[in-house]
Amino acid sequence: MIRELLRAMGPRYARPMTMSLALTSFVSAFQGVLFALLVPVLSRFLGPEPETARPWVLALVAATVLYAVLRSASLHLNFRVGGSVSRALHHRIGDHVVRLPLGWFTGARLGELNRIVTDGVSRTTGLPVHTYPPLADAVLTPVVAVAALFLFDWRIALACAACLVVLWMVFTLSNEAVARGDAARDAVADQAADRVLEYARSQSVLRAFGRAESGRTGLDRSLVAEHGAVRSMLWKAIPALVAYSFTVRLALTLILVCALYLAVGGTLDGATAVALLVLVVRFVHPLSGAAESGAALRMAVNGLGRINAVLDAPVLPEPTDPVPPRDASVEFDDVRFSYAPDADPVLDGVSFRAEPGTLTALVGPSGAGKTTVSRLLARFHDVDGGAVRIGGVDVREIGGEELSRHVAIVFQDVYLFDATIADNLRIAAPEATTEDLDRVAARSGLDRVIAELPDGWDTRVGEGGTSLSGGQRQRVSIARALLKDAPIVVLDEASAALDAENEALLTETAVDLARERTVLVIAHRPATVAAADRIVFLDGGRVAEQGAPAELLAANGRHAAYVRARERALGWRLTADPVRP
Ligand SMILES: Nc1ncnc2c1ncn2[C@@H]1O[C@H](COP(=O)(O)OP(=O)(O)OP(=O)(O)O)[C@@H](O)[C@H]1O
């Protein structure tokens, strides 16, 4: 448990945590000495010469004062360390998660991560304050007290030691039952959390198809499964907890009987028997709570195991000696890539070059691998074979921060944070001035959107940017990429219909940017394709053709056929007259 805890907290917080646990353990053990001192004090006080109790009373008073000081120091430290546990874990999980490949963030992982960050961390936060101290009292205090008992009466001490061994066995069994039930519950609770997220996200689709009620079936199933897992955990845990509590009472009764037997038989004097019984009754109290604390500990350990599993997930390796790119050229050299180790390759031997100051259009049918090319360029994933280079340097050698400074991406599905438009732009450049914002707004057409909104730059966009239209979101996203001022810009043109003004704006922006940058456009519109310096036509994860637009049209190959088909589709859409009766 301690190893898991210290591993999760990392080296920075491990030292104060170790000190807190060590001090708590020492105080609990010292409490055992305090309890043991009751025996000479009481046996002498109740015996024929009560005045001989005086030095023991003084020792008990001194030990009590020392105990009070140590206990308060330990409580103080525990609260301080407890407060830092959640901070440490949140920072460590956050720092690690941002370095994970994007492939790690599957739907199932999101629910799990959500529960780990909330439930898993909160279970662990209580560990140094609420879980470990009563457990240390329940284990260490009786062990030390029983060890001290051997100094006064070995027969009672032996009986107590035997009872402690049996109690430990029942305690371990009860803990294992709780741990098993809790792990099973965690697995289904993760699934339920995923289904809740999915159900909330898919509301518009479900309502559009009149499935708001029936679309809940998956969610209902996982909630029922979670309910079942909680019940099954209780069925396993409650008998184990009851069995432990019963064993504690039985042990106490056996020790009482044993002491009475010895006292009646005359081999134990009455005063010592009373003193021993007071001692035994005294440490039964912390022992009774051990099963509940042990269950809480097992649940915290399960949570820690899940936190450590996230922290152990392999990150994209960073270079030890990062090499800066020599220029803004982009090169894909025989790149092979698949999203899962056993899946078919999504890119298979892709090679092309994009020079600085040019516009390259990535063209091809849906699923050809265009978006994957942009993801590999930004190193959201590492290639399985070949290399992606920027300025002649493999992106794996550049280093995360430098790479991020070099590449700006305008995604097709624009995600905006629930903040103002200005805040959403400043994600790209936190220090940007109002003049900087106005400059990129004028260049991206965002200035017209800002002028129409009553709160202008201070308009809140809602979660994901839902209070803006698709076209408005795209302009915010372009302005954000411009503000980043990266030498390489990737524009993922929306394949969904945009109005004519927004369509023209995207093409204009791409051409404008390509004067001084390397621009890659995942192009769906003939106008953008025609404006490109070079076209890379992808099909089925391979480069089917590449060259200047005029060259490819003259070659009358795959690209020319694709353009004709797109033009026919768009022409039909634009010119079709309504059918009149
Ligand atoms: N995150 C992912 N996990 C697994 N497979 C993926 C993932 N993203 C894309 N794919 C698969 O990779 C292939 C290429 O997808 P990609 O999005 O790169 O194509 P595209 O050419 O950009 O398509 P579109 O024009 O429709 O956006 C597709 O078969 C797709 O199903």
The ligand as an SDF file (V2000), in Angstrom:
LIG
                    3D

 31 33  0  0  0  0  0  0  0  0999 V2000
   -8.8610    7.6250  -33.8830 N   0  0  0  0  0  0  0  0  0  0  0  0
   -8.9690    6.6280  -34.7610 C   0  0  0  0  0  0  0  0  0  0  0  0
   -8.9260    5.3600  -34.3490 N   0  0  0  0  0  0  0  0  0  0  0  0
   -9.0220    4.3300  -35.2320 C   0  0  0  0  0  0  0  0  0  0  0  0
   -9.1890    4.4910  -36.5550 N   0  0  0  0  0  0  0  0  0  0  0  0
   -9.2510    5.7420  -37.0280 C   0  0  0  0  0  0  0  0  0  0  0  0
   -9.1610    6.8780  -36.1560 C   0  0  0  0  0  0  0  0  0  0  0  0
   -9.2580    7.9920  -36.9130 N   0  0  0  0  0  0  0  0  0  0  0  0
   -9.4060    7.5780  -38.1920 C   0  0  0  0  0  0  0  0  0  0  0  0
   -9.4050    6.2420  -38.2640 N   0  0  0  0  0  0  0  0  0  0  0  0
   -9.5120    5.4250  -39.4850 C   0  0  0  0  0  0  0  0  0  0  0  0
   -8.4280    5.7890  -40.3100 O   0  0  0  0  0  0  0  0  0  0  0  0
   -8.8240    5.8650  -41.6690 C   0  0  0  0  0  0  0  0  0  0  0  0
   -8.4360    7.2370  -42.2280 C   0  0  0  0  0  0  0  0  0  0  0  0
   -9.1620    8.2260  -41.5240 O   0  0  0  0  0  0  0  0  0  0  0  0
   -8.9210    9.7740  -41.7480 P   0  0  0  0  0  0  0  0  0  0  0  0
   -9.7990   10.5070  -40.7980 O   0  0  0  0  0  0  0  0  0  0  0  0
   -7.4730   10.0600  -41.7140 O   0  0  0  0  0  0  0  0  0  0  0  0
   -9.4760    9.9370  -43.2350 O   0  0  0  0  0  0  0  0  0  0  0  0
   -9.8350   11.2580  -44.0370 P   0  0  0  0  0  0  0  0  0  0  0  0
   -9.2680   11.0720  -45.3790 O   0  0  0  0  0  0  0  0  0  0  0  0
   -9.4150   12.4630  -43.2740 O   0  0  0  0  0  0  0  0  0  0  0  0
  -11.4120   11.1570  -44.0620 O   0  0  0  0  0  0  0  0  0  0  0  0
  -12.5190   12.3650  -44.1630 P   0  0  0  0  0  0  0  0  0  0  0  0
  -12.2840   13.0750  -45.4420 O   0  0  0  0  0  0  0  0  0  0  0  0
  -13.8230   11.6240  -44.1570 O   0  0  0  0  0  0  0  0  0  0  0  0
  -12.3290   13.2130  -42.9500 O   0  0  0  0  0  0  0  0  0  0  0  0
  -10.3180    5.5980  -41.6960 C   0  0  0  0  0  0  0  0  0  0  0  0
  -10.5010    4.2490  -42.0920 O   0  0  0  0  0  0  0  0  0  0  0  0
  -10.7620    5.7760  -40.2660 C   0  0  0  0  0  0  0  0  0  0  0  0
  -11.7970    4.8850  -39.9690 O   0  0  0  0  0  0  0  0  0  0  0  0
  1  2  1  0
  2  3  1  0
  2  7  2  0
  3  4  2  0
  4  5  1  0
  5  6  2  0
  6  7  1  0
  6 10  1  0
  7  8  1  0
  8  9  2  0
  9 10  1  0
 10 11  1  0
 11 12  1  0
 11 30  1  0
 12 13  1  0
 13 14  1  0
 13 28  1  0
 14 15  1  0
 15 16  1  0
 16 17  2  0
 16 18  1  0
 16 19  1  0
 19 20  1  0
 20 21  2  0
 20 22  1  0
 20 23  1  0
 23 24  1  0
 24 25  2  0
 24 26  1  0
 24 27  1  0
 28 29  1  0
 28 30  1  0
 30 31  1  0
M  END
$$$$
